[in-house]
Structures are given as structure tokens and as C-alpha cells.
Amino acid sequence: MKSRVNSVQEMSKNYQSRLEFERYLNPKGLKPTITSGFKKPAKEIDFVSHTFALMRTPKPYGDKVVNFRCDNFLSKPEIRQYLQKLYGMPITAVGTFRKMGKLMKNSDTRTGWRKQDWKKATVTLEHDVESEF
């Protein structure tokens, strides 16, 4: 029993001496934190400046359907929310279609490139387009 009491007293003495030593080295009591070596990602700020262009299509869709050419990364809920909040459109359905950019060729220099990919959004409204817009 005596050895256990002595060991507890020694442990408390060691703890007190460690606290005094920490106060000596770091008088304000700030403890350094260990952080990872990885770089922190930059803050991502999403601006509402997406490209939306009204499209004419050769296929006749109807009076309640409008086609847009929009950014490739936008999802259906984002397209719906964008059009409802900015333009107040009463939307019932949104359909999307990804289109690969055209292959272009310069016959003089024999160089080729591809135009940018884009997304077609087919938006169905609650009532006719002509009556409101």
C-alpha cells in the first residue's frame, strides 16, 4: 500500500513540475495545435453568373416547352431553381441533354480542334409561354 501511495505522490509531483515548466516556457498558456501538412483548399464562392441562352430548335416542341443552352455542370434541380428564382417561371419539369462540341478543322494549316461541350435544358412550364412573356 505504501508503494502505491508513494507512486501516486510521485506522479502528482511530476505533473506539478510539468505544469510549472509549461508556464515557464509558455506564460500565456497557449497550446500549440498540430495541423496537417496538406494545403487548405481555397474558399469556393459560387456566383450566380451561369450562362443561359434561349435556343431555337428545329423540332417543334409545343407552347409550354422552352429550350435553353446552359453550362455543362448544372444539374436539373439547379436549373429549375435558377429559372424560378431569377425569372419567376412556373416550371413543372426539367429535362437535360449533354452535347459534345463540334469537331472543327482548318484546311489551310491542317489543324483540328473541338468546340466546347454544352448542355441543352428542356423546360416544361405550367401554362403557355406566349401568354406570359
Stockholm file with secondary structure:
# STOCKHOLM 1.0

chainA/1-133         MKSRVNSVQEMSKNYQSRLEFERYLNPKGLKPTITSGFKKPAKEIDFVSHTFALMRTPKPYGDKVVNFRCDNFLSKPEIRQYLQKLYGMPITAVGTFRKMGKLMKNSDTRTGWRKQDWKKATVTLEHDVESEF
#=GR chainA/1-133 SS CHHHHHHHHHHHHHHHHHHHHHHHHCTTCCCCCCCCSSCCCCCCCCCSCCCEEECCCSSCCCTTEEEEEECTTCCHHHHHHHHHHHHCCCEEEEEEEEECCCEEEETTTTEEEECCCEEEEEEEESSCHHHHC
#=GC SS_cons         CHHHHHHHHHHHHHHHHHHHHHHHHCTTCCCCCCCCSSCCCCCCCCCSCCCEEECCCSSCCCTTEEEEEECTTCCHHHHHHHHHHHHCCCEEEEEEEEECCCEEEETTTTEEEECCCEEEEEEEESSCHHHHC
//
